[in-house]
Amino acid sequence: MFSPALLSLAEDVLNQARTKGLRLVTAESCTGGLICGVLTEIAGASDVVERAFVTYSNRAKSDLLGVPPALIVRYGAVSEAVACAMAEGALKVSMAQIAIAVTGIAGPGGGTPDKPVGLVHIAAARAGGATLHAEHRFGDIGRHEVRLATVTEALLLVPNLI
């Protein structure tokens, strides 16, 4: 299901978190659970992966993660503000110390001139610490490719907080 390179990256993230005794939570929109999926593809992930949220709808982002609806209205679901709120909210409602959150437009439709297909916002937050953000514009490379590129970039962001 996942490439050997992506599995290796997931295993590296798990090992780094495990070494520091950290637990992870994911809050996923455009990836629909793929980040948690690749992490849990690795045997023994249960000592690191605390839980996952698939918050595809705006209401789910608010109901499950506490993202203020006014924030979504002001900035849009695909924004730095919402990605960061998703990550920070996931920490608040879990026992994890590191959160990974993603929101984006995987396509093939749904893009606008300001927010084109392939735009993804990724946030990673550390309990009691920093929240990092990365914006990616993968382009209209295909839904599957946008989602997998998002998983890769999200996993690459996490070690900056470990």
ZAMIDO-576045 format. One line per 8 residues: number of its first residue (from 1); for each residue y, x negated, z negated of C-alpha. Coordinates in steps of 0.5 Angstrom, whole numbers. Each point is the difference from the previous one (the first is absolute). Example, Ala and Ser with C-alpha at 12.3 -4.5 7.8 and 13.67 -1.06 7.14 Angstrom:
1) -9,-25,-16 | 7,-2,2
***
This chain:
1) 0,0,0 | 5,-6,-2 | 1,-6,4 | -3,-7,-4 | 7,-2,0 | 2,6,-4 | -6,0,-5 | 2,-7,-1
9) 7,2,-2 | -2,5,-4 | -5,-4,-4 | 6,-5,-1 | 4,5,-3 | -5,2,-5 | -2,-7,-2 | 7,-1,-1
17) 1,6,-4 | -6,-1,-4 | 1,-7,-2 | 7,3,-3 | -4,6,-3 | 5,5,4 | -2,7,2 | 2,3,7
25) 2,7,2 | 2,2,7 | 5,5,2 | -1,2,8 | 3,4,5 | -1,-2,7 | -7,-4,-2 | -3,6,-3
33) -4,-5,-5 | -2,-6,5 | 3,-5,-5 | -4,3,-6 | -6,1,5 | 0,-8,2 | 1,-2,-7 | -6,4,-2
41) -4,-2,6 | -1,-7,-4 | -5,1,-6 | 2,-1,-7 | 7,3,2 | 0,5,-6 | 2,-5,-5 | 7,-1,4
49) 1,7,4 | 2,5,-5 | 2,6,4 | 3,2,7 | 4,6,2 | 1,2,7 | 6,4,0 | 1,2,7
57) 5,6,-1 | 7,-1,-3 | -3,5,-5 | -6,-4,-2 | 5,-6,-1 | 4,4,-5 | -5,3,-3 | -5,-6,-1
65) 5,-5,0 | 6,3,-3 | 4,-2,6 | 7,4,0 | 0,5,5 | 7,-1,1 | -1,-7,1 | -5,2,6
73) 6,4,3 | 5,-5,-1 | -4,-6,3 | -6,3,4 | -7,-1,-2 | 0,-6,4 | 5,-4,-4 | 0,-6,-4
81) 3,5,-6 | -7,4,1 | -5,-6,0 | 3,-3,-6 | 0,7,-4 | -7,1,2 | -2,-7,-2 | 4,1,-7
89) -3,7,-1 | -7,-3,1 | 1,-5,-5 | 2,6,-5 | -5,4,1 | -6,-5,0 | -3,-5,-4 | 2,-6,5
97) 5,-6,0 | 0,0,7 | 2,5,5 | 0,0,8 | 3,6,3 | 1,1,8 | 4,6,4 | 1,-1,7
105) -1,4,7 | -6,-2,3 | 0,4,6 | -1,2,6 | 6,5,-2 | 5,1,-5 | 5,-6,1 | 7,1,1
113) 5,-5,3 | 2,-2,-7 | -7,0,-3 | -5,-2,6 | -8,0,0 | -2,-6,-3 | 5,0,-5 | -3,-1,-7
121) 3,-1,-7 | -5,-4,-5 | 2,-1,-7 | -4,-4,-6 | 2,1,-7 | -2,-4,-6 | 0,4,-7 | 6,-3,-4
129) 2,-4,6 | 3,0,7 | -1,5,6 | -1,-3,7 | 2,3,6 | -2,-2,7 | 2,4,7 | -4,-1,6
137) 1,3,7 | -7,-1,3 | 2,4,6 | -4,5,4 | -6,-4,0 | -5,6,-2 | -1,4,-6 | -6,-4,-2
145) 3,-7,1 | 6,2,-4 | -4,3,-6 | -4,-7,0 | 6,-4,1 | 3,4,-6 | -6,-2,-4 | 0,-7,1
153) 8,-1,-1 | -1,4,-7 | -6,-4,-2 | 5,-7,2 | 5,3,-4 | -4,1,-7 | -1,-7,-2 | 8,-1,0
161) -1,4,-7 | -6,-3,-3
***
